[in-house]
Amino acid sequence: MIPVCRLEDLPAGESVRLDTTPPVAVFNADGALYAVDDTCSHQDASLSEGWLEGCLVECPLHAATFDLRTGQPTCLPARRPVRTHRVSVVDGTIHVHLTEPAAVPVPVPAIVPAGVSGAGSLSATAHSTLTGEGSAA
């Protein structure tokens, strides 16, 4: 739980940026508080410097918009969502509860060209890694 600021220091229609890793932006959108990762998923721009309209924030760089409730982009050029975080107010102070980062993806094994030994099939280790099959001895 990270303290942000006093509730009265973040008026409706305003935002504040936290210098966490990654940075987080906290918005007061029409009296509701939202927190998202501050960097636009399309290109490196601070969403806290964007324009707020209702529950949408518009990136200042290329005008992609994100729904603060879900982190989902609502128009191009952004295609990937930004991570959302829970916000609470304790004794008049706004707090952000950082969401865990997404799991690290499983690497895809290299494709072996036709005619080379092993072409067309995965090793038992690669197969069990990709499918989750195999024994957990």
N, C-alpha and C positions, 0 to 999 in steps of 0.2 A: 504494500500500500504506500503510494508516494503522495505526500502533500503537494498540492498545486498552488492554491492561493485562497484567500477568504472569499466566500460566496459573493459578498458585496463588491469585490474587486474585479468581478467578471460579469459586466452587464450584458443583457440580452443583445444578441447580434455580434458579440465579440468573441475572440479566441485568445488562447495563450499557448505558447510552445514550451515544451519541457525538453531540456537537453539531455535526454536519456539515449540509450543505444538500442534500437533506432529512436530518433526523436518522435515525440508524441504531441499531438495538438488536442487541446480541450476546447470545446465550443459550448457557448450558451445560445442555443437555437430556440427562440421563442419560449424561454423559461425552462427548457429541458437541457440537461447537460449530457454531452457526448464526448468520447475520446477515440481517436483513430491514430494510426501511424501517420506522422506528419508528411511523409514523402509520397508524392503522386506515383502511382504504379506505372504510369506511362513514361515519365521522364523525371529527372531529379529536380523537383520544385516543391516548395513548402506550402502545404495546404492551409496552414494557419495564416498565410498571406493572401489567401484566395477570398472569394466573395461568398457570403452566406445568404441563402434564401430558403427559409423554412428549415427543413432537415437536409438540405443539399448544400454541399460546398463545391465551388467551382475553382479548379486549379488555375492559378494566375498565368501559367505558361502557355497552355494550349486549349484551355476552356473545357477540359474533361470535367464531368461532375460526378460526385460520389454521394450516396445516401449515407448519412452519418449513423443511421440506425443499424445498417447491415454492413457497411463498407463497400457495397457493390457499386461499380461504375454504372451510370445511367445513360452515358453516351460515349461515343468515340472522341478522342483517340484511345482512351484508357480501355483496356480489356480485362485486366486483373483487379480484384478487389484490394482494398487496404484493410489491414487488421484492425478490428475494433477492440476496445477495452472497457471494462466496467468502471463506472464512476459512482462515488458515494459522497455524501456530505456528513461530516462528523464534527459536532460542536461548531458549526459555521465555517468549517474548512473543507474545501473540495479535495478529494483524494482520487487517484487513479490506481486501479488494480490491473497491472500489466498481464495481458494474455500471453500464454506460452507460445513461442514461435512454432511454426509448422514443423512436422517431423521431417527429418532428412530423407530425401527420396532414395530409393534403392537404385544403384547405378545399373544401366542396361549393358549387358555384355556385348563385346565387339562382334560384328557380323563377319563371319569368315567367308571369303569369296568362294564360289563354286569351283570344284576341282582341287581344293585344298583340304587336307585331312581335317575331319570334323565338320565339314560343311553340312548345313541343313539340320544339325541337332545341337542342343546345348549340353554342356557337361552336367553331370548329376548335381554338382555344387551350384552351378548357375541356375539350373532348373528349380532346385529346392529354394534358392534365394528369391527367385521371381515369383514362384507360386505359393511359397510358404509351406510346401510339402517337405517331408523328411522327418527324421526322428530328432527329438530334442533330448538326446542321451545325457 
